[in-house]
């Protein structure tokens, strides 16, 4: 096996978890119906045995899980308490039309998604009726790709697509009347207008009291070489 998945039912089966961890393979551990102290003990054991890749799967041990019980904020909690392991989501809710639940789990930081899979939800058994079929997973993957596309980065900066709109939308100091070379600029002579290609309004106090060094027409966007 490339990866070992341990269900919530074995979360407290410490000898079993220790045995699997010694294999040196990644372990995905569901943590449904558990307390943080139990999760901490399981994680400690896996680390002690040198497990190279641990992923805790938020899980609600209820089949099917009601939407109101999905408790997806727990994904954030697990990521905060266990920052050095991966966190995912093992889903038992009924697939919704837009796969919003899995998409939200992904938005909240789930790195691994586990969901029962079936080709026919009408088949008998405990799992088929709440499992996802190919169309459900197609929607979910499309949503994940859209989330990646729109997420961007956490650094606040001017995007390439904003460079021209920024220049056109920002304000500059603009003359409200014709002025002759040598005339002093007063508060009544200027106002803030688009575009933002001239002196920014934040420098108004510096500009006021200076003289224009050339004849300028009303509505001229002031630049530093004009004053």
PyMOL commands that place a pseudoatom at each C-alpha (Angstrom):
pseudoatom trace, name=CA, resn=UNK, resi=1, chain=A, elem=C, hetatm=0, pos=[0.000, 0.000, 0.000]
pseudoatom trace, name=CA, resn=UNK, resi=2, chain=A, elem=C, hetatm=0, pos=[1.256, 3.484, -0.840]
pseudoatom trace, name=CA, resn=UNK, resi=3, chain=A, elem=C, hetatm=0, pos=[-0.939, 5.064, 1.850]
pseudoatom trace, name=CA, resn=UNK, resi=4, chain=A, elem=C, hetatm=0, pos=[-2.629, 3.602, 4.919]
pseudoatom trace, name=CA, resn=UNK, resi=5, chain=A, elem=C, hetatm=0, pos=[-6.068, 4.918, 5.834]
pseudoatom trace, name=CA, resn=UNK, resi=6, chain=A, elem=C, hetatm=0, pos=[-7.140, 4.414, 9.443]
pseudoatom trace, name=CA, resn=UNK, resi=7, chain=A, elem=C, hetatm=0, pos=[-10.793, 4.949, 10.237]
pseudoatom trace, name=CA, resn=UNK, resi=8, chain=A, elem=C, hetatm=0, pos=[-12.217, 6.813, 13.221]
pseudoatom trace, name=CA, resn=UNK, resi=9, chain=A, elem=C, hetatm=0, pos=[-13.131, 3.485, 14.793]
pseudoatom trace, name=CA, resn=UNK, resi=10, chain=A, elem=C, hetatm=0, pos=[-9.436, 2.733, 15.331]
pseudoatom trace, name=CA, resn=UNK, resi=11, chain=A, elem=C, hetatm=0, pos=[-8.419, 6.165, 16.579]
pseudoatom trace, name=CA, resn=UNK, resi=12, chain=A, elem=C, hetatm=0, pos=[-7.967, 4.824, 20.117]
pseudoatom trace, name=CA, resn=UNK, resi=13, chain=A, elem=C, hetatm=0, pos=[-6.462, 1.514, 18.952]
pseudoatom trace, name=CA, resn=UNK, resi=14, chain=A, elem=C, hetatm=0, pos=[-2.970, 2.692, 19.798]
pseudoatom trace, name=CA, resn=UNK, resi=15, chain=A, elem=C, hetatm=0, pos=[-1.192, -0.676, 19.286]
pseudoatom trace, name=CA, resn=UNK, resi=16, chain=A, elem=C, hetatm=0, pos=[-2.687, -0.871, 15.788]
pseudoatom trace, name=CA, resn=UNK, resi=17, chain=A, elem=C, hetatm=0, pos=[-1.724, 2.719, 14.952]
pseudoatom trace, name=CA, resn=UNK, resi=18, chain=A, elem=C, hetatm=0, pos=[1.795, 2.080, 16.220]
pseudoatom trace, name=CA, resn=UNK, resi=19, chain=A, elem=C, hetatm=0, pos=[2.040, -1.074, 14.073]
pseudoatom trace, name=CA, resn=UNK, resi=20, chain=A, elem=C, hetatm=0, pos=[0.958, 0.787, 10.922]
pseudoatom trace, name=CA, resn=UNK, resi=21, chain=A, elem=C, hetatm=0, pos=[3.217, 3.781, 11.647]
pseudoatom trace, name=CA, resn=UNK, resi=22, chain=A, elem=C, hetatm=0, pos=[6.258, 1.471, 11.791]
pseudoatom trace, name=CA, resn=UNK, resi=23, chain=A, elem=C, hetatm=0, pos=[5.736, 0.618, 8.131]
pseudoatom trace, name=CA, resn=UNK, resi=24, chain=A, elem=C, hetatm=0, pos=[7.105, 4.032, 7.206]
pseudoatom trace, name=CA, resn=UNK, resi=25, chain=A, elem=C, hetatm=0, pos=[4.241, 4.908, 4.874]
pseudoatom trace, name=CA, resn=UNK, resi=26, chain=A, elem=C, hetatm=0, pos=[1.867, 7.908, 4.918]
pseudoatom trace, name=CA, resn=UNK, resi=27, chain=A, elem=C, hetatm=0, pos=[-1.143, 7.558, 7.201]
pseudoatom trace, name=CA, resn=UNK, resi=28, chain=A, elem=C, hetatm=0, pos=[-4.505, 9.266, 6.712]
pseudoatom trace, name=CA, resn=UNK, resi=29, chain=A, elem=C, hetatm=0, pos=[-6.359, 9.148, 10.032]
pseudoatom trace, name=CA, resn=UNK, resi=30, chain=A, elem=C, hetatm=0, pos=[-10.049, 10.021, 10.342]
pseudoatom trace, name=CA, resn=UNK, resi=31, chain=A, elem=C, hetatm=0, pos=[-10.868, 11.735, 13.625]
pseudoatom trace, name=CA, resn=UNK, resi=32, chain=A, elem=C, hetatm=0, pos=[-14.658, 11.465, 13.824]
pseudoatom trace, name=CA, resn=UNK, resi=33, chain=A, elem=C, hetatm=0, pos=[-16.372, 11.225, 17.238]
pseudoatom trace, name=CA, resn=UNK, resi=34, chain=A, elem=C, hetatm=0, pos=[-13.162, 12.037, 19.081]
pseudoatom trace, name=CA, resn=UNK, resi=35, chain=A, elem=C, hetatm=0, pos=[-11.647, 14.509, 21.510]
pseudoatom trace, name=CA, resn=UNK, resi=36, chain=A, elem=C, hetatm=0, pos=[-8.528, 16.560, 20.832]
pseudoatom trace, name=CA, resn=UNK, resi=37, chain=A, elem=C, hetatm=0, pos=[-6.670, 14.640, 23.543]
pseudoatom trace, name=CA, resn=UNK, resi=38, chain=A, elem=C, hetatm=0, pos=[-7.302, 11.369, 21.669]
pseudoatom trace, name=CA, resn=UNK, resi=39, chain=A, elem=C, hetatm=0, pos=[-6.079, 12.877, 18.413]
pseudoatom trace, name=CA, resn=UNK, resi=40, chain=A, elem=C, hetatm=0, pos=[-2.966, 14.234, 20.135]
pseudoatom trace, name=CA, resn=UNK, resi=41, chain=A, elem=C, hetatm=0, pos=[-2.140, 10.774, 21.498]
pseudoatom trace, name=CA, resn=UNK, resi=42, chain=A, elem=C, hetatm=0, pos=[-2.519, 9.142, 18.081]
pseudoatom trace, name=CA, resn=UNK, resi=43, chain=A, elem=C, hetatm=0, pos=[-0.372, 11.810, 16.413]
pseudoatom trace, name=CA, resn=UNK, resi=44, chain=A, elem=C, hetatm=0, pos=[2.308, 11.448, 19.098]
pseudoatom trace, name=CA, resn=UNK, resi=45, chain=A, elem=C, hetatm=0, pos=[2.469, 7.689, 18.533]
pseudoatom trace, name=CA, resn=UNK, resi=46, chain=A, elem=C, hetatm=0, pos=[2.728, 8.056, 14.742]
pseudoatom trace, name=CA, resn=UNK, resi=47, chain=A, elem=C, hetatm=0, pos=[5.547, 10.571, 15.140]
pseudoatom trace, name=CA, resn=UNK, resi=48, chain=A, elem=C, hetatm=0, pos=[7.352, 8.352, 17.659]
pseudoatom trace, name=CA, resn=UNK, resi=49, chain=A, elem=C, hetatm=0, pos=[7.374, 5.540, 15.120]
pseudoatom trace, name=CA, resn=UNK, resi=50, chain=A, elem=C, hetatm=0, pos=[8.686, 7.796, 12.353]
pseudoatom trace, name=CA, resn=UNK, resi=51, chain=A, elem=C, hetatm=0, pos=[5.583, 8.089, 10.180]
pseudoatom trace, name=CA, resn=UNK, resi=52, chain=A, elem=C, hetatm=0, pos=[6.769, 10.337, 7.324]
pseudoatom trace, name=CA, resn=UNK, resi=53, chain=A, elem=C, hetatm=0, pos=[3.406, 11.835, 6.340]
pseudoatom trace, name=CA, resn=UNK, resi=54, chain=A, elem=C, hetatm=0, pos=[0.410, 12.285, 8.636]
pseudoatom trace, name=CA, resn=UNK, resi=55, chain=A, elem=C, hetatm=0, pos=[-2.936, 13.624, 7.473]
pseudoatom trace, name=CA, resn=UNK, resi=56, chain=A, elem=C, hetatm=0, pos=[-5.800, 14.120, 9.906]
pseudoatom trace, name=CA, resn=UNK, resi=57, chain=A, elem=C, hetatm=0, pos=[-9.197, 13.900, 8.237]
pseudoatom trace, name=CA, resn=UNK, resi=58, chain=A, elem=C, hetatm=0, pos=[-11.991, 15.857, 9.867]
pseudoatom trace, name=CA, resn=UNK, resi=59, chain=A, elem=C, hetatm=0, pos=[-14.905, 13.449, 9.939]
pseudoatom trace, name=CA, resn=UNK, resi=60, chain=A, elem=C, hetatm=0, pos=[-18.389, 13.247, 11.421]
pseudoatom trace, name=CA, resn=UNK, resi=61, chain=A, elem=C, hetatm=0, pos=[-19.232, 9.693, 12.394]
pseudoatom trace, name=CA, resn=UNK, resi=62, chain=A, elem=C, hetatm=0, pos=[-22.822, 9.773, 11.168]
pseudoatom trace, name=CA, resn=UNK, resi=63, chain=A, elem=C, hetatm=0, pos=[-24.185, 8.185, 7.977]
pseudoatom trace, name=CA, resn=UNK, resi=64, chain=A, elem=C, hetatm=0, pos=[-25.351, 10.251, 6.243]
pseudoatom trace, name=CA, resn=UNK, resi=65, chain=A, elem=C, hetatm=0, pos=[-24.127, 13.401, 7.969]
pseudoatom trace, name=CA, resn=UNK, resi=66, chain=A, elem=C, hetatm=0, pos=[-26.702, 16.183, 8.034]
pseudoatom trace, name=CA, resn=UNK, resi=67, chain=A, elem=C, hetatm=0, pos=[-25.485, 19.416, 6.485]
pseudoatom trace, name=CA, resn=UNK, resi=68, chain=A, elem=C, hetatm=0, pos=[-26.050, 21.113, 9.833]
pseudoatom trace, name=CA, resn=UNK, resi=69, chain=A, elem=C, hetatm=0, pos=[-23.671, 18.590, 11.431]
pseudoatom trace, name=CA, resn=UNK, resi=70, chain=A, elem=C, hetatm=0, pos=[-20.866, 18.885, 8.863]
pseudoatom trace, name=CA, resn=UNK, resi=71, chain=A, elem=C, hetatm=0, pos=[-18.941, 21.161, 11.260]
pseudoatom trace, name=CA, resn=UNK, resi=72, chain=A, elem=C, hetatm=0, pos=[-16.425, 22.220, 8.618]
pseudoatom trace, name=CA, resn=UNK, resi=73, chain=A, elem=C, hetatm=0, pos=[-14.857, 24.841, 10.874]
pseudoatom trace, name=CA, resn=UNK, resi=74, chain=A, elem=C, hetatm=0, pos=[-13.141, 21.909, 12.567]
pseudoatom trace, name=CA, resn=UNK, resi=75, chain=A, elem=C, hetatm=0, pos=[-10.804, 21.809, 9.562]
pseudoatom trace, name=CA, resn=UNK, resi=76, chain=A, elem=C, hetatm=0, pos=[-9.486, 25.217, 10.613]
pseudoatom trace, name=CA, resn=UNK, resi=77, chain=A, elem=C, hetatm=0, pos=[-9.223, 24.082, 14.232]
pseudoatom trace, name=CA, resn=UNK, resi=78, chain=A, elem=C, hetatm=0, pos=[-7.203, 21.007, 13.343]
pseudoatom trace, name=CA, resn=UNK, resi=79, chain=A, elem=C, hetatm=0, pos=[-4.885, 23.084, 11.167]
pseudoatom trace, name=CA, resn=UNK, resi=80, chain=A, elem=C, hetatm=0, pos=[-4.318, 25.469, 14.070]
pseudoatom trace, name=CA, resn=UNK, resi=81, chain=A, elem=C, hetatm=0, pos=[-3.711, 22.783, 16.709]
pseudoatom trace, name=CA, resn=UNK, resi=82, chain=A, elem=C, hetatm=0, pos=[-1.641, 20.488, 14.462]
pseudoatom trace, name=CA, resn=UNK, resi=83, chain=A, elem=C, hetatm=0, pos=[0.324, 22.868, 12.204]
pseudoatom trace, name=CA, resn=UNK, resi=84, chain=A, elem=C, hetatm=0, pos=[3.001, 20.293, 11.392]
pseudoatom trace, name=CA, resn=UNK, resi=85, chain=A, elem=C, hetatm=0, pos=[0.674, 17.683, 9.850]
pseudoatom trace, name=CA, resn=UNK, resi=86, chain=A, elem=C, hetatm=0, pos=[-1.701, 17.829, 6.911]
pseudoatom trace, name=CA, resn=UNK, resi=87, chain=A, elem=C, hetatm=0, pos=[-5.445, 18.189, 7.402]
pseudoatom trace, name=CA, resn=UNK, resi=88, chain=A, elem=C, hetatm=0, pos=[-8.207, 16.913, 5.155]
pseudoatom trace, name=CA, resn=UNK, resi=89, chain=A, elem=C, hetatm=0, pos=[-11.879, 16.017, 5.183]
pseudoatom trace, name=CA, resn=UNK, resi=90, chain=A, elem=C, hetatm=0, pos=[-13.681, 12.685, 5.116]
pseudoatom trace, name=CA, resn=UNK, resi=91, chain=A, elem=C, hetatm=0, pos=[-17.187, 13.484, 3.926]
pseudoatom trace, name=CA, resn=UNK, resi=92, chain=A, elem=C, hetatm=0, pos=[-20.375, 11.586, 4.699]
pseudoatom trace, name=CA, resn=UNK, resi=93, chain=A, elem=C, hetatm=0, pos=[-22.937, 14.208, 3.667]
pseudoatom trace, name=CA, resn=UNK, resi=94, chain=A, elem=C, hetatm=0, pos=[-25.294, 13.586, 0.774]
pseudoatom trace, name=CA, resn=UNK, resi=95, chain=A, elem=C, hetatm=0, pos=[-23.822, 15.056, -2.440]
pseudoatom trace, name=CA, resn=UNK, resi=96, chain=A, elem=C, hetatm=0, pos=[-25.454, 18.396, -3.212]
pseudoatom trace, name=CA, resn=UNK, resi=97, chain=A, elem=C, hetatm=0, pos=[-26.149, 19.725, -6.700]
pseudoatom trace, name=CA, resn=UNK, resi=98, chain=A, elem=C, hetatm=0, pos=[-23.109, 22.018, -6.755]
pseudoatom trace, name=CA, resn=UNK, resi=99, chain=A, elem=C, hetatm=0, pos=[-20.831, 20.046, -4.404]
pseudoatom trace, name=CA, resn=UNK, resi=100, chain=A, elem=C, hetatm=0, pos=[-20.725, 23.086, -2.156]
pseudoatom trace, name=CA, resn=UNK, resi=101, chain=A, elem=C, hetatm=0, pos=[-19.764, 21.107, 0.942]
pseudoatom trace, name=CA, resn=UNK, resi=102, chain=A, elem=C, hetatm=0, pos=[-16.606, 19.602, -0.528]
pseudoatom trace, name=CA, resn=UNK, resi=103, chain=A, elem=C, hetatm=0, pos=[-15.747, 22.954, -2.097]
pseudoatom trace, name=CA, resn=UNK, resi=104, chain=A, elem=C, hetatm=0, pos=[-16.096, 24.695, 1.261]
pseudoatom trace, name=CA, resn=UNK, resi=105, chain=A, elem=C, hetatm=0, pos=[-13.905, 22.072, 2.897]
pseudoatom trace, name=CA, resn=UNK, resi=106, chain=A, elem=C, hetatm=0, pos=[-11.271, 22.796, 0.272]
pseudoatom trace, name=CA, resn=UNK, resi=107, chain=A, elem=C, hetatm=0, pos=[-11.620, 26.549, 0.866]
pseudoatom trace, name=CA, resn=UNK, resi=108, chain=A, elem=C, hetatm=0, pos=[-11.157, 25.986, 4.591]
pseudoatom trace, name=CA, resn=UNK, resi=109, chain=A, elem=C, hetatm=0, pos=[-7.834, 24.272, 3.929]
pseudoatom trace, name=CA, resn=UNK, resi=110, chain=A, elem=C, hetatm=0, pos=[-8.552, 20.580, 3.422]
pseudoatom trace, name=CA, resn=UNK, resi=111, chain=A, elem=C, hetatm=0, pos=[-5.566, 19.146, 1.544]
pseudoatom trace, name=CA, resn=UNK, resi=112, chain=A, elem=C, hetatm=0, pos=[-7.044, 15.659, 1.167]
pseudoatom trace, name=CA, resn=UNK, resi=113, chain=A, elem=C, hetatm=0, pos=[-10.663, 14.862, 0.332]
pseudoatom trace, name=CA, resn=UNK, resi=114, chain=A, elem=C, hetatm=0, pos=[-12.122, 11.436, 1.048]
pseudoatom trace, name=CA, resn=UNK, resi=115, chain=A, elem=C, hetatm=0, pos=[-15.630, 10.475, -0.007]
pseudoatom trace, name=CA, resn=UNK, resi=116, chain=A, elem=C, hetatm=0, pos=[-17.348, 7.188, -0.722]
pseudoatom trace, name=CA, resn=UNK, resi=117, chain=A, elem=C, hetatm=0, pos=[-17.545, 6.533, -4.460]
pseudoatom trace, name=CA, resn=UNK, resi=118, chain=A, elem=C, hetatm=0, pos=[-20.178, 4.640, -6.416]
pseudoatom trace, name=CA, resn=UNK, resi=119, chain=A, elem=C, hetatm=0, pos=[-21.348, 4.180, -9.982]
pseudoatom trace, name=CA, resn=UNK, resi=120, chain=A, elem=C, hetatm=0, pos=[-24.966, 3.752, -8.875]
pseudoatom trace, name=CA, resn=UNK, resi=121, chain=A, elem=C, hetatm=0, pos=[-26.467, 5.424, -5.802]
pseudoatom trace, name=CA, resn=UNK, resi=122, chain=A, elem=C, hetatm=0, pos=[-29.518, 3.125, -5.929]
pseudoatom trace, name=CA, resn=UNK, resi=123, chain=A, elem=C, hetatm=0, pos=[-27.512, -0.020, -5.203]
pseudoatom trace, name=CA, resn=UNK, resi=124, chain=A, elem=C, hetatm=0, pos=[-28.267, -1.703, -1.854]
pseudoatom trace, name=CA, resn=UNK, resi=125, chain=A, elem=C, hetatm=0, pos=[-25.901, -1.321, 1.051]
pseudoatom trace, name=CA, resn=UNK, resi=126, chain=A, elem=C, hetatm=0, pos=[-24.823, 1.156, 3.686]
pseudoatom trace, name=CA, resn=UNK, resi=127, chain=A, elem=C, hetatm=0, pos=[-22.642, 3.353, 1.476]
pseudoatom trace, name=CA, resn=UNK, resi=128, chain=A, elem=C, hetatm=0, pos=[-24.052, 3.805, -2.033]
pseudoatom trace, name=CA, resn=UNK, resi=129, chain=A, elem=C, hetatm=0, pos=[-26.884, 6.190, -1.177]
pseudoatom trace, name=CA, resn=UNK, resi=130, chain=A, elem=C, hetatm=0, pos=[-24.596, 8.848, 0.333]
pseudoatom trace, name=CA, resn=UNK, resi=131, chain=A, elem=C, hetatm=0, pos=[-21.617, 8.260, -1.953]
pseudoatom trace, name=CA, resn=UNK, resi=132, chain=A, elem=C, hetatm=0, pos=[-20.534, 10.467, -4.822]
pseudoatom trace, name=CA, resn=UNK, resi=133, chain=A, elem=C, hetatm=0, pos=[-20.757, 9.325, -8.421]
pseudoatom trace, name=CA, resn=UNK, resi=134, chain=A, elem=C, hetatm=0, pos=[-18.543, 10.379, -11.369]
pseudoatom trace, name=CA, resn=UNK, resi=135, chain=A, elem=C, hetatm=0, pos=[-20.654, 13.461, -12.086]
pseudoatom trace, name=CA, resn=UNK, resi=136, chain=A, elem=C, hetatm=0, pos=[-20.458, 14.575, -8.447]
pseudoatom trace, name=CA, resn=UNK, resi=137, chain=A, elem=C, hetatm=0, pos=[-16.684, 14.322, -8.443]
pseudoatom trace, name=CA, resn=UNK, resi=138, chain=A, elem=C, hetatm=0, pos=[-16.448, 16.043, -11.806]
pseudoatom trace, name=CA, resn=UNK, resi=139, chain=A, elem=C, hetatm=0, pos=[-18.318, 19.022, -10.315]
pseudoatom trace, name=CA, resn=UNK, resi=140, chain=A, elem=C, hetatm=0, pos=[-16.169, 19.005, -7.198]
pseudoatom trace, name=CA, resn=UNK, resi=141, chain=A, elem=C, hetatm=0, pos=[-12.908, 18.952, -9.129]
pseudoatom trace, name=CA, resn=UNK, resi=142, chain=A, elem=C, hetatm=0, pos=[-14.149, 21.758, -11.355]
pseudoatom trace, name=CA, resn=UNK, resi=143, chain=A, elem=C, hetatm=0, pos=[-14.947, 23.762, -8.216]
pseudoatom trace, name=CA, resn=UNK, resi=144, chain=A, elem=C, hetatm=0, pos=[-11.494, 23.090, -6.763]
pseudoatom trace, name=CA, resn=UNK, resi=145, chain=A, elem=C, hetatm=0, pos=[-9.884, 24.291, -9.980]
pseudoatom trace, name=CA, resn=UNK, resi=146, chain=A, elem=C, hetatm=0, pos=[-12.024, 27.441, -9.884]
pseudoatom trace, name=CA, resn=UNK, resi=147, chain=A, elem=C, hetatm=0, pos=[-11.019, 28.071, -6.276]
pseudoatom trace, name=CA, resn=UNK, resi=148, chain=A, elem=C, hetatm=0, pos=[-7.350, 27.793, -7.225]
pseudoatom trace, name=CA, resn=UNK, resi=149, chain=A, elem=C, hetatm=0, pos=[-7.915, 30.158, -10.138]
pseudoatom trace, name=CA, resn=UNK, resi=150, chain=A, elem=C, hetatm=0, pos=[-9.572, 32.869, -8.060]
pseudoatom trace, name=CA, resn=UNK, resi=151, chain=A, elem=C, hetatm=0, pos=[-7.513, 32.570, -4.864]
pseudoatom trace, name=CA, resn=UNK, resi=152, chain=A, elem=C, hetatm=0, pos=[-4.452, 34.511, -5.980]
pseudoatom trace, name=CA, resn=UNK, resi=153, chain=A, elem=C, hetatm=0, pos=[-1.821, 35.375, -3.363]
pseudoatom trace, name=CA, resn=UNK, resi=154, chain=A, elem=C, hetatm=0, pos=[-1.955, 36.840, 0.145]
pseudoatom trace, name=CA, resn=UNK, resi=155, chain=A, elem=C, hetatm=0, pos=[0.410, 39.724, -0.659]
pseudoatom trace, name=CA, resn=UNK, resi=156, chain=A, elem=C, hetatm=0, pos=[-1.465, 42.960, -1.324]
pseudoatom trace, name=CA, resn=UNK, resi=157, chain=A, elem=C, hetatm=0, pos=[-0.082, 44.499, -4.485]
pseudoatom trace, name=CA, resn=UNK, resi=158, chain=A, elem=C, hetatm=0, pos=[-1.239, 46.139, -7.689]
pseudoatom trace, name=CA, resn=UNK, resi=159, chain=A, elem=C, hetatm=0, pos=[-2.029, 43.427, -10.215]
pseudoatom trace, name=CA, resn=UNK, resi=160, chain=A, elem=C, hetatm=0, pos=[-0.997, 43.765, -13.850]
pseudoatom trace, name=CA, resn=UNK, resi=161, chain=A, elem=C, hetatm=0, pos=[-4.660, 44.009, -14.830]
pseudoatom trace, name=CA, resn=UNK, resi=162, chain=A, elem=C, hetatm=0, pos=[-5.061, 46.974, -12.446]
pseudoatom trace, name=CA, resn=UNK, resi=163, chain=A, elem=C, hetatm=0, pos=[-2.181, 49.117, -13.707]
pseudoatom trace, name=CA, resn=UNK, resi=164, chain=A, elem=C, hetatm=0, pos=[-4.133, 51.058, -16.336]
pseudoatom trace, name=CA, resn=UNK, resi=165, chain=A, elem=C, hetatm=0, pos=[-7.418, 51.250, -14.330]
pseudoatom trace, name=CA, resn=UNK, resi=166, chain=A, elem=C, hetatm=0, pos=[-5.412, 52.468, -11.316]
pseudoatom trace, name=CA, resn=UNK, resi=167, chain=A, elem=C, hetatm=0, pos=[-3.885, 55.259, -13.377]
pseudoatom trace, name=CA, resn=UNK, resi=168, chain=A, elem=C, hetatm=0, pos=[-7.226, 56.254, -14.907]
pseudoatom trace, name=CA, resn=UNK, resi=169, chain=A, elem=C, hetatm=0, pos=[-9.322, 55.947, -11.747]
pseudoatom trace, name=CA, resn=UNK, resi=170, chain=A, elem=C, hetatm=0, pos=[-7.078, 57.734, -9.239]
pseudoatom trace, name=CA, resn=UNK, resi=171, chain=A, elem=C, hetatm=0, pos=[-7.247, 61.501, -8.760]
pseudoatom trace, name=CA, resn=UNK, resi=172, chain=A, elem=C, hetatm=0, pos=[-4.767, 64.272, -9.549]
pseudoatom trace, name=CA, resn=UNK, resi=173, chain=A, elem=C, hetatm=0, pos=[-4.697, 67.962, -8.730]
pseudoatom trace, name=CA, resn=UNK, resi=174, chain=A, elem=C, hetatm=0, pos=[-6.404, 69.729, -11.655]
pseudoatom trace, name=CA, resn=UNK, resi=175, chain=A, elem=C, hetatm=0, pos=[-6.714, 73.472, -12.340]
pseudoatom trace, name=CA, resn=UNK, resi=176, chain=A, elem=C, hetatm=0, pos=[-10.161, 75.006, -11.974]
pseudoatom trace, name=CA, resn=UNK, resi=177, chain=A, elem=C, hetatm=0, pos=[-9.243, 78.065, -14.091]
pseudoatom trace, name=CA, resn=UNK, resi=178, chain=A, elem=C, hetatm=0, pos=[-6.729, 79.376, -16.606]
pseudoatom trace, name=CA, resn=UNK, resi=179, chain=A, elem=C, hetatm=0, pos=[-3.521, 80.508, -14.894]
pseudoatom trace, name=CA, resn=UNK, resi=180, chain=A, elem=C, hetatm=0, pos=[-0.622, 82.649, -16.072]
pseudoatom trace, name=CA, resn=UNK, resi=181, chain=A, elem=C, hetatm=0, pos=[3.034, 81.910, -15.419]
pseudoatom trace, name=CA, resn=UNK, resi=182, chain=A, elem=C, hetatm=0, pos=[4.033, 83.268, -11.996]
pseudoatom trace, name=CA, resn=UNK, resi=183, chain=A, elem=C, hetatm=0, pos=[0.564, 83.126, -10.445]
pseudoatom trace, name=CA, resn=UNK, resi=184, chain=A, elem=C, hetatm=0, pos=[0.382, 81.583, -6.991]
pseudoatom trace, name=CA, resn=UNK, resi=185, chain=A, elem=C, hetatm=0, pos=[-1.778, 78.500, -6.563]
pseudoatom trace, name=CA, resn=UNK, resi=186, chain=A, elem=C, hetatm=0, pos=[-4.521, 78.854, -3.948]
pseudoatom trace, name=CA, resn=UNK, resi=187, chain=A, elem=C, hetatm=0, pos=[-7.019, 76.372, -2.556]
pseudoatom trace, name=CA, resn=UNK, resi=188, chain=A, elem=C, hetatm=0, pos=[-9.673, 77.788, -4.892]
pseudoatom trace, name=CA, resn=UNK, resi=189, chain=A, elem=C, hetatm=0, pos=[-7.527, 77.076, -7.948]
pseudoatom trace, name=CA, resn=UNK, resi=190, chain=A, elem=C, hetatm=0, pos=[-7.336, 73.287, -7.750]
pseudoatom trace, name=CA, resn=UNK, resi=191, chain=A, elem=C, hetatm=0, pos=[-9.546, 70.264, -7.252]
pseudoatom trace, name=CA, resn=UNK, resi=192, chain=A, elem=C, hetatm=0, pos=[-9.061, 66.502, -7.294]
pseudoatom trace, name=CA, resn=UNK, resi=193, chain=A, elem=C, hetatm=0, pos=[-10.144, 64.872, -10.568]
pseudoatom trace, name=CA, resn=UNK, resi=194, chain=A, elem=C, hetatm=0, pos=[-9.345, 61.881, -12.712]
pseudoatom trace, name=CA, resn=UNK, resi=195, chain=A, elem=C, hetatm=0, pos=[-6.990, 60.650, -14.155]
pseudoatom trace, name=CA, resn=UNK, resi=196, chain=A, elem=C, hetatm=0, pos=[-4.255, 59.917, -11.639]
pseudoatom trace, name=CA, resn=UNK, resi=197, chain=A, elem=C, hetatm=0, pos=[-1.404, 60.810, -13.954]
pseudoatom trace, name=CA, resn=UNK, resi=198, chain=A, elem=C, hetatm=0, pos=[-0.460, 64.040, -12.196]
pseudoatom trace, name=CA, resn=UNK, resi=199, chain=A, elem=C, hetatm=0, pos=[0.276, 65.259, -8.693]
pseudoatom trace, name=CA, resn=UNK, resi=200, chain=A, elem=C, hetatm=0, pos=[-1.637, 63.243, -6.110]
pseudoatom trace, name=CA, resn=UNK, resi=201, chain=A, elem=C, hetatm=0, pos=[-4.149, 65.142, -3.922]
pseudoatom trace, name=CA, resn=UNK, resi=202, chain=A, elem=C, hetatm=0, pos=[-2.184, 63.957, -0.879]
pseudoatom trace, name=CA, resn=UNK, resi=203, chain=A, elem=C, hetatm=0, pos=[0.431, 66.584, -1.806]
pseudoatom trace, name=CA, resn=UNK, resi=204, chain=A, elem=C, hetatm=0, pos=[-2.102, 69.451, -1.842]
pseudoatom trace, name=CA, resn=UNK, resi=205, chain=A, elem=C, hetatm=0, pos=[-0.460, 71.237, 1.090]
pseudoatom trace, name=CA, resn=UNK, resi=206, chain=A, elem=C, hetatm=0, pos=[2.886, 71.195, -0.717]
pseudoatom trace, name=CA, resn=UNK, resi=207, chain=A, elem=C, hetatm=0, pos=[1.422, 72.574, -3.954]
pseudoatom trace, name=CA, resn=UNK, resi=208, chain=A, elem=C, hetatm=0, pos=[-0.609, 75.370, -2.369]
pseudoatom trace, name=CA, resn=UNK, resi=209, chain=A, elem=C, hetatm=0, pos=[1.421, 78.569, -2.262]
pseudoatom trace, name=CA, resn=UNK, resi=210, chain=A, elem=C, hetatm=0, pos=[3.671, 77.581, -5.139]
pseudoatom trace, name=CA, resn=UNK, resi=211, chain=A, elem=C, hetatm=0, pos=[3.565, 79.382, -8.469]
pseudoatom trace, name=CA, resn=UNK, resi=212, chain=A, elem=C, hetatm=0, pos=[2.894, 77.916, -11.889]
pseudoatom trace, name=CA, resn=UNK, resi=213, chain=A, elem=C, hetatm=0, pos=[5.936, 78.334, -14.132]
pseudoatom trace, name=CA, resn=UNK, resi=214, chain=A, elem=C, hetatm=0, pos=[4.011, 78.481, -17.407]
pseudoatom trace, name=CA, resn=UNK, resi=215, chain=A, elem=C, hetatm=0, pos=[0.651, 79.493, -18.803]
pseudoatom trace, name=CA, resn=UNK, resi=216, chain=A, elem=C, hetatm=0, pos=[-1.846, 76.716, -18.109]
pseudoatom trace, name=CA, resn=UNK, resi=217, chain=A, elem=C, hetatm=0, pos=[-5.424, 76.131, -19.228]
pseudoatom trace, name=CA, resn=UNK, resi=218, chain=A, elem=C, hetatm=0, pos=[-8.377, 75.253, -17.031]
pseudoatom trace, name=CA, resn=UNK, resi=219, chain=A, elem=C, hetatm=0, pos=[-8.624, 71.489, -16.418]
pseudoatom trace, name=CA, resn=UNK, resi=220, chain=A, elem=C, hetatm=0, pos=[-4.854, 70.995, -16.767]
pseudoatom trace, name=CA, resn=UNK, resi=221, chain=A, elem=C, hetatm=0, pos=[-3.627, 68.006, -14.776]
pseudoatom trace, name=CA, resn=UNK, resi=222, chain=A, elem=C, hetatm=0, pos=[-0.795, 69.417, -12.723]
pseudoatom trace, name=CA, resn=UNK, resi=223, chain=A, elem=C, hetatm=0, pos=[2.600, 67.718, -12.760]
pseudoatom trace, name=CA, resn=UNK, resi=224, chain=A, elem=C, hetatm=0, pos=[5.647, 68.625, -10.676]
pseudoatom trace, name=CA, resn=UNK, resi=225, chain=A, elem=C, hetatm=0, pos=[7.432, 70.277, -13.616]
pseudoatom trace, name=CA, resn=UNK, resi=226, chain=A, elem=C, hetatm=0, pos=[4.586, 72.837, -13.847]
pseudoatom trace, name=CA, resn=UNK, resi=227, chain=A, elem=C, hetatm=0, pos=[4.919, 74.287, -10.320]
for i in range(1, 227): cmd.bond("trace and resi %d" % i, "trace and resi %d" % (i + 1))
show_as sticks, trace
zoom trace
